[in-house]
Amino acid sequence: MLSTLIKKGEVADYSSRDQEAQVAFYVLLWKRKGITLELFDDYWRDVHGPVCARLPGQYQYWQFHVAHNDGGIWPSIGNLVDASTPEENFDGIAELTFKTVEDRETWFKAATILMDDEHNIFSKAIGYNTNPGNSITFKDGIENGSPNGHQGLEKYHCMIRKADGVSVEEFRTYYKEKFAPALAKMDQVLKLRLHLFEEVDNTRPDAGGVSHSELPELNYQAAVEIAYWNRLELELLFVSKEYQELVSEHSKYVKQIRPFPERTAYTFVNDGKMTLAGQRSSTVAQLIMDIGAANQLQNDVVDLMLTNNLTH
């Protein structure tokens, strides 16, 4: 009865907008010691983000600003869910997607320009790649695919380590063919996106005091982005019979689940094009939206701001 009272009705599914993105680069980011979280957020969003948005090859580029996983926000599945250690707690996720592996390589070659900026805000940046078919949006009921701030939802990025006794192939098959599709069908779930990671490339050299390598035992093998309308929907899911049955064999495949609450999300590239936040920064984009400055979207202004050429 309670679940029925809070339903929003039929929810459209926008997952098809991610289909052209075949591979991803998914980067966990720790803020630099000595700066506040507010300064980290502001600089990453309004300075670093627009620089990254101008690099070639991208299909989508999101920044997810997350809170630490301090425990108590997710029910335990056996002993799989727990708080992260202070060293494991990161502050943001950069997700970039590409239509092809070749497009990603093009971006990697151009991204060396970002290295000089990393030390300004990051102390550690651990990047994961996915191969074709291993970054999948199973469900997306969120109409706005280009968020610029808080979305007014309960949203989490769950980092997952596989069980020691299971192969990578068995783990991936379980998540891609059984767990994720079944979870996405449950009414309370508004969005579910899965990433199945390759091993971290620990040969990437540290740069400017920013660590790019991780101990093997701290690597993750998957991530699930999951959203709900509100906290009550999340709790109703957790106590449902369907969910309890689904997670009953989780410990066979999974060693640890670490859920990080999303604070805000920003979009700098979507559908292969820079968003207004990518062009002008997130803060300026919000000011233009709030005051209704339609003239700022006209081609002559866009050309002037992006190419320093005034068209007549």
N, C-alpha and C positions, 0 to 999 in steps of 0.2 A: 504493500500500500504506500509506504513512504517513498519508495523508489519511483512509483507511478506519479506521485505528486510533484516531483522535481524534474520530470523529464521535459526536454525542450521540444519534443516532437521529432519528426523526421529530420535527420541531419544530412546535408549534402556531403559528398565525398570528393575532395579536391586532390586526391593522391596522384591523379594522372599528370599533374603539372611537374612532378619529379621524374617522370619516366625517361626523359632524354638524358638525365644525369646518370651515366653508367658507372662512374668511379668517383671516389671521394678522397680528400685529404683532410684528416680529422685531428686537430691539434689541441692537446691539453696544455693550459698555460697557468703558470704560477707567477703572481706579481712579484716585482722586485722588492726586497727588504728595504725599509727606510722610506717608502712612500705609502700614503694612505690608500685605502681601497677606493675612495672617491677619486683621487688623482689618477689611479690606475684605470678606473672605468672611463674617466673623461678623456684621457690621452689615447687609450686604445680605441675608443669609439670615434673621437673627433679628429685625431691626427693620424694614427697608424692605419685605421680602417680605410679612409679615402685614398691613401697611397697604395695600399694593397689592391683596392678596387680597380685601379688603373692598369694592373698587370694583365697580359694577354692570356687567353685560353680558358678563363673561368666561365662556368655556366651559372653557378650560384655561389654566393659568399655570405654566410651568416656569422655574427658574433653572438654567442650565448654567454651572458654574465651570470655566474652561478654562485650560490651560497655553499659553505662547507657542509660536508656530510658529517654532522655531529651526532647522529643517531636520534632515535625517537620519532622519526617522521614516517617510517615505513615498517610495517609489521614483519616480524622475523619469520622466515621460512626455514624451520629447523634452526640451525646456527649460521645460515648463509648471509643474512643481512646484519650488518653491524656498522658502527661509526668508523670512519677512516682515521688513520693516525695523522698527527699534525703534518708530517712530511708528505703524506699522500693527498692532503686537501689542496686542491687547485682552485683557481678563481675565475677561469673562463675557458670556453671552448670555441675555437675557430673551425667552422666547417666550410670547406670549399668543395664544390662538385664540378665535374667535367664530363663532356660528352664522350671523350675517348681518352685512352691512356696517353696518346700522343699530345693531346691538349694539356694534360697534366704535366707532362715533361716540358712542354713549352713554358708553362707557368713556373715550374721549378727553376728553369734556367734564368728566367727573368727575376725571380724572387730573391736573388742575392742582394738586391738593393735594400731589402727589408732587414738584412742582418745588422746593418749599422744602427737601425732604430730599435732592435730588440732589447738591447741592454738598458734602454731608457725606462722600460716598464716591466720586463720579464726577468725572472731568475732561472726559469726552467721552461722549456718548450718541447713536449714529446709528441711527435707526429706519427699518426697511423695512416696507412694506405688501405683502401679496399680495392679488390679486383672486380671486373665486370660482373654484375648480378649480385653483389654482396652488400650493396647499400640500397635498401628497399623501403618505400613508404607503403605500408599495408593499409593504412586508413588515415584520412586527414579531414576532419570536420571543421577545421579552422578556416574561415573564409579568407582572411587576410594572410596571404603568403609572403608578404614583405613587411614584417613587423618592425616598428621603430620605437621600442620602449617596452613597458609592461603590457602584457596582453590580457590581464584580468582573468587568468586561468590558473589552475594547479598544474604545473608542468615540471617534469623531472628528467634528468639525463642519468640513466642507470649504467654504471660501468661494471662489466662482468668478467670474471676470471673462470676459466673452465676447470672442471675437476681433474685431478692428476691422472686418474685411471681411465680417462676417455680420450680418444683420438680427436684431433682437430676436425676431421671429416665428420665423425659422429656428433660432435658438439654443434657444428654448423648445420648439419641436417636436422637435428632436433630443434634448433632455434628457427631455422628458415622454413621448414616444412610442417612443424607441429606447433611449437609454443607460440610464435609470433602470430601466425594466421588465426589460431584459436583465440588468443587474447584480443586481437583486433576486432573480432566478431562480437565481443561482449559490449552491451549497451552503454555501460558507464565510460568506456574508453573513447575519448574524442579524437586522439591522434596516436598512431604508433609507427615509428620509423626505426628500422634495424640496420646496424652496421656490423659486419663480420670482418675483423681486422687481420692483416698480414702481420708478421713479426716486425717489431720496431727495428729500424736500421740504425744500429748503434755506432756505425762508422762515421756518421755525420759529426763533424768536429764541433766542439764547443766554440762559442764566439762571443767575445766581449763580456765574459763572465756569465753567459747564459748556457746552461747545461742542455744538451740535446740527446742524452743517453739515459737509459733506465736499467735498473737491475732486472734480470729476466723474471724473477719471482714477482716483480711488481707490475709486469706487463698485463694489459687487459686483452682479451680475445674478442670482445664484442661490446657494443653499446646499444641501449634502447632509449629512444626519446619517446616519452609517453605523456599525454595530457588528458585532463579531466575538466569538466565545467567548474567544479569546486571541490573542496575537501570532502564534503559529504558523499559525493559520487565515488570518490576514491575509497572511502571507508566502506561503502556499500559493496563495492567490487570485492574488497578483501574478505568480507564475511560471506560472500555468495558461495553456494555449493559448487558452481561451475568453476570458479577460480580455485577453490580448495582442491578440487579434483585435478585441475590442470597442473598445479605446482607440486602435486604429491610425489612426482618422480624427479623433481628439479635437482635434488642433491646427487643424483646419478651422473649428471652432466655439468653441474655448476659447483664451484668451490666458494665463490664470494660474489655478492651483489652489493654495489656501493651507489646509493641514490643521491644525486646532487640536485637540490632544488634550483630551478631557474629563477633568477631575479628579473632580468630583462633580456630582450632579444632585439638584434638590429640586423638589417638587410642592406648590403652594399652592392651586390650584383644579383640579378634575377633574370632568368630567361636569356642569359648571355649579355644583358645590358646593365649598365650602372643605374642604380636607383638614385633618387634625389639625395639620399644620405651619402651614397657613394660619390656623387658629384660635388656636394657642398658641405658634407659632414652631417651627422645625425642631428646635432643641435640646431644648425641652420635650417635643415629640412623641416624640423618641428616648428620653428618660428614661421617659416613660409606657410605651413599648413594652418597654424593657429590663427594667423592674421588674414589668411585667404589671399595671398599675394600671387594671383594667377599670372601676372606679368613676368614673374621669375621663371616660369616654365616655358616662355616663348623662345623660339629658336635663336633669336639674336642674342638674348641674354645667356642661353646655354652655350652658344658658340663663343661668346666673349669670355665666360668663366672657364671653359674647358680648353680653348685653344688660344685665348688672348687675341682673337680676331673679332673685330666689330663688323657684322654684316650690315649692308645698307639695302 
